[in-house]
């Protein structure tokens, strides 16, 4: 069957078997391997992507069911060379060790902050409770999300050392992101 | 790698369209909503439908609506929507209590009340909640719409009164004055099935005595509600002694099996303790509505 959906802002169309799971479609057909494939049983949450802005476990969604929807993967977090504040937060606060759970954690955190820009630690822990970090890094993950909450405009350059490297030569992109972030704040 | 067996996929655009597709493709077709029960079973090849009929576009079944003395909930309402509804929290705390411990937040973004009820897993929380609230299922089929009481809805593990050519469209919860309800579950970790859980709904008479009571148990091998424990509450003033007696009767009435989640003695202990806790909470909440 033929399916079309938006992935990280790009319209994609593919011929697939109905039984193809969204996680495999994203990884193998679209080649976006930032979305990890873990337990296969809806438990670990490393395959989380955003579907119409909501975190979903892509090992338990058919690609066919995602047709017509807006999908955002970890590759869609950064704007050009400018990291999303949540990515910056994971860098600043050492939110990852092996990194396997990180894409799902960051997308769930992004969705949380979009809905609730100033969550407390309990709200963050609840939001990521369907996702497993086996490096036992939850404390640093929570701190990373708090860092992003405290630096919503981090991408504009207030992020400290780490940010300088990723901001090189992308002035226009930086401006766009800063404007978007401000818009989001006004709406919230 | 877990991949479902091959099937054909079609999206329904309306309830009528879904019913027509069910009629056309016969009993080897299955309806898929959130998919968080069906897809895992298909991946394990425990389910091998020939056709999947996707009802996620049936927005007409996604609603929470207070309509006179009943709350109407569309079958496609997601767990997250139920958990976040202030109307639900105000009228039926038991639903909010249960939703907070059903699977995990990401799964709750997809899973639906209709899917949970139709999956009819013996450890499924909303089945108990609907039993306790004496909910009514609205089922549509080729012959039109019919109303099914929860007693008749459940037909055993993974079986319900919904025929292969029918669709569960709505669940109706009667709103009663001076009422309170609660749900509590013991699970080994977030997202796991219940080791055991209990739910209760209480309506108080104007003098504060128990006018109506319902107690349900999850994953404890009980069909329907705990009639013996309910009977002992009726007409009595809520008290700790009464809750203890009801808990004792619930522990006797249930019929748990030993498995990796616990031994029979432990599960009976949970039936007793959780029954006391939800009764205490439900009565306190009912009394609060009386004061308010």
Interface residues (C-beta under 8 A of the other chain):
Chain A: X1 X17 X18 X19 X21 X40 X41 X42 X43 X45 X48 X54 X55 X56 X57 X60 X61 X62 X64 X65 X108 X126 X127 X129 X130 X131
Chain B: X1 X2 X3 X4 X5 X6 X7 X8 X9 X32 X35 X36 X39 X40 X43 X52 X54 X56 X80 X103 X104 X105 X106 X107 X109 X110 X190 X191
